[in-house]
Amino acid sequence: MKSIVPSVIAVALAASFAAQAATPPDTLVIAQSIDDASSFDPAQGFELTSMQAFTNIYQRLVQSDPQNPVDLKPTLATSWQAGSDNRSLTFALRDGAKFSTGNPVRPEDVIFSLSRVVKLNLDPSFILTQLGWSKDNVDAQLKKIDDQHVQVSWTADVSPTFVLSLLSAPVASVVDEKTVMANQQKNDLGNQWLGNHSAGSGPYQIRKYIPHEVVLLTANPASPAGAPKLKNILIKNVPEPATRRLLLEQGDVDIARNLGADQIAALKGKAGVKPLAIPFASLYYMQFNIDASPALKNPALWEASRYLFDYKGIADELLKGQFKVHQSFLPEGYLGALNDNPYSYDPEKAKAILQKAGLTNVHFTLSVSNQPPYLDIAQALQASFAKGGVKIELIPGLSTEVSTSVKAHKYEATLNAWGADYFDPNTNASAFAYNPENGSTTLAWRSNWQIPELSKQTLAATAESDPAKRIELYQKMQREIQKNSPYVIGLQARNLIALRDNLQGYVQGINPDMVYYNQVSK
């Protein structure tokens, strides 16, 4: 393995991470917290740090266009053809594609990569098991046609369009079977080794990972994606947002990630830096447990609550632009997302709705995480609902405690956030608009909300191949939930980051994995 540039070693491995006069010209230096990372194996990693790395280390058969994410582009595949029964896809692989190890990308690697996800059965595996795959049948669903073609089949009643979306997720990244299996330990399919190494075909590869300290990626010039413009990506663990901002101001890092509204405000107008607020697929909402009391089951309270949520006050004043108002269950940027916001803060209208329904002295408890911004938003809701005559008692707690009580139906109302797991409308529809009779842990289930018709529509949307018809189905569901449901969806998060203004070519999208370093230059 070639030695690392000395200046990069100094930055990457020095325990103090002493300030540099300037970042190395061939290295992108990023300050963020990486304490969340548990594994860089795409079959396991589901945390923000890991997800942000995967698109730069690995490739999938198909991936979102960075400039237009709803448009899937061939990546390791050059084309695909759906089977006549709409239960299979045959992919033609890119000729001459190689992994960073120099090994060619083969149909066997695609088969190995997808099947090992199901067999390992780790956190992100549910994305692929939606296809009806299990450890007992997955091998029969994946077939090598010849040296350049591989067939992917499924048993679930879902369309090729939906399957392509799932295959564009990081969990479907193609790994080098030969290298991974050479590093297998105790039949783990290389999981332990891939936790801190890489075996992909992306524009970068992991050169060094020191947990809680640094991730160092170096260029893979032979990547089918093309050689990246910078030789190294250095991601430094800087837990405090204020410190990340200071390092950026001083020129010691090129990008500061996951800043707070206060840090962004402090950077505005500063020479040499460029603050960004990028829409993120994370929605903040309030939901009721409708079996907790007769009032909480009354649709009039649901409707009144939509006029008691001070959307603009929270987004613009309290949270200083860290969020934007968004009132439908698909985030802005997703196929079929409704971006109109028909509700606004109107306590008098809410009072009239409650009075007409005979609801007086309404009160409920609101379970909420004691961490910002959750508790800050909850306190604002407590004040805005009070002006409409509705009393909220806050029950703050650890995030894990709140989650446990909600899943056990031991709550009256809760304020929470929902993040997308993959880039397809079903990731949110299956949470907000789905509660099958055989049980689940969806948000609708947590509300005790029985919705057989919406559940049917959710399944129908995954079986629909026509994009226009899918959009129609999802918009119909969003309008129904927007108008009549035990949720009050109010806010969409923005990812607050800042760059040195000499950087060019940086692209970041709505999903956590949509971070693209390969075209960055200084």
Residue, then its C-alpha position, 0 to 999 in steps of 0.5 A: m500500500k502506498s504511503i500517505v502524503p506526509s501533510v495528510i498523516a500529520v493532520a489525520l493522526a496527530a492526537s491534538f489535531a493542531a491547527q494548520a496554516a491552511t489545508p493541504p491543496d490535494t486534501l478536503v478536510i471536514a470537521q464533523s462528529i463521527d462518534d455515531a459510526s459503528s461500521f462502514d460495511p454497507a450491510q450494517g452501517f446506518e448512521l449518518t457518518s457511514m451513510q455519507a461515506f458510502t456513495n464515495i466508497y461504493q457504487r450500486l447498479v443504479q444510483s440517483d442523479p446528483q443534480n436530479p435525485v428522482d432520476l435513476k441513472p445506470t452506474l455499475a449497470t449500463s441498462w436493465q430490462a424488466g421480465s414479462d411477469n414484472r417480477s425480475l430485472t436483468f442488468a447488463l454490467r459496465d464493461g471493464a469496471k473494476f474495484s479499487t483492488g483491481n478485481p473486475v466487477r462480476p455478476e458474482d459480486v452483485i449476487f454476493s453483495l445482495s445476498r449477504v445483506v439478507k443473510l447477515n440480517l443487520d439493521p438496513s436489511f429490511i430495505l431488501t427483504q421488502l422484496g420477499w427475500s429471506k436467507d432461505n430463498v435469496d440465493a434462488q432469486l439472484k442469477k448469473i446469466d453470463d459474464q456481463h448479465v445478472q438477473v434479480s428476481w423477487t416474490a413480493d407484489v412490487s413493481p420493477t420501478f420500486v425495486l430499482s429504488l431499493l437497489s439504489a440504496p446504500v445497502a445495495s452497494v456492490v462489494d468485491e467478493k474475492t477481497v471480502m471473503a479473503n478477510q472473512q472471520k468465523n463465517d461473518l461474510g467479511n462483516q468485521w473486516l468491512g467495518n473499518h476497510s472498504a472493497g468497492s468501486g467508488p471514487y474513494q477508498i478507506r485508507k485509515y479509520i480511527p474510531h472517534e478520531v478520523v476517517l481518511l479516504t484516498a482516491n481510487p483513480a481506476s473507479p468506473a465513476g472516474a478519478p476524483k479531483l482531490k487525492n484525499i478526504l479527511i474527516k476529523n471528529v470535532p464533537e462541538p459545533a462551535t469548534r467546527r465553526l471556529l476551525l472553518e473560520q480560521g481556514d483549518v478545515d474546508i467544510a464544517r458539518n451539522l452546525g446549529a442555527d447560532q453557528i450559521a448566524a455567526l458565519k453570515g457575512k464572514a470573509g472566506v466562508k459560505p453557509l448553506a441550508i440544505p433541505f433534509a429528508s427529516l420531518y418533525y410532527m406531533q401525533f396522538n394516541i387516539d385510544a388514550s382518551p375520547a378527546l384524542k380520538n376526536p377528528a375535531l381535535w386533530e383539525a384544531s391542532r393544525y391551527l394551533f401549531d405555530y409553524k412560521g414562528i417555530a421555523d423562522e424565529l425560534l429555530k432561525g431557519q434551521f427548519k422550513v414549514h412542511q405539512s405533508f408526509l413526503p419531504e420536499g424533493y421526493l417523488g410526489a411530494l406535496n409542497d403546499n402548506p394549507y394550514s397556518y397558526d390561527p388560535e381563534k379558528a381552532k377555538a371555533i372548531l373545538q367549540k362546534a365539536g363540544l370539546t371543552n377543557v381539552h388537555f393532554t400530556l406530550s412526551v418529548s425528548n429532553q434534547p434540542p430541538y425537540l424540547d424547544i419545539a415542545q415548549a413553543l407548542q405548549a404556549s401556542f396551544a394554550k392560546g387556543g384553550v388547549k393545555i399541554e403538560l410536557i413529559p421530557g425524557l431521554s430519547t430512548e425512554v420516549s421511544t419505548s413508551v410510544k411503542a408500548h402505546k403508553y403516551e397521549a401525544t408525542l413530538n418526534a422526527w421521522g427520517a427517510d430510510y431510502f429514496d422512495p416515497n414508500t419509506n414514509a408512506s409505509a410509516f404514516a399511511y400503513n397499519p396492516e391487520n397482522g400488526s406492525t410498528t408503523l407510526a399509524w400503529r403507534s397511534n392506534w389508527q386503523i386505516p385499511e383503505l390507506s394501507k391498501q393504497t400504500l401497497a398499491a403504490t409499490a406495485e405501480s410501475d407508471p411514475a405518473k400513477r405513483i405520484e397520483l397515489y401518493q398525493k392522494m394519500q398525502r392530502e387525506i392525511q394532511k386533512n384527517s389524521p392524528y398527525v400534525i406534520g409541521l416542519q422539514a429539517r435543513n442540514l446546516i453546513a458551511l464551506r470555505d468559499n474556494l471550494q467548487g463542485y461540492v454536491q449534497g442532496i436530501n438523503p444522508d447518502m447523497v454526499y458527493y466528493n468526487q468533483v470537489s476542487k479547490 
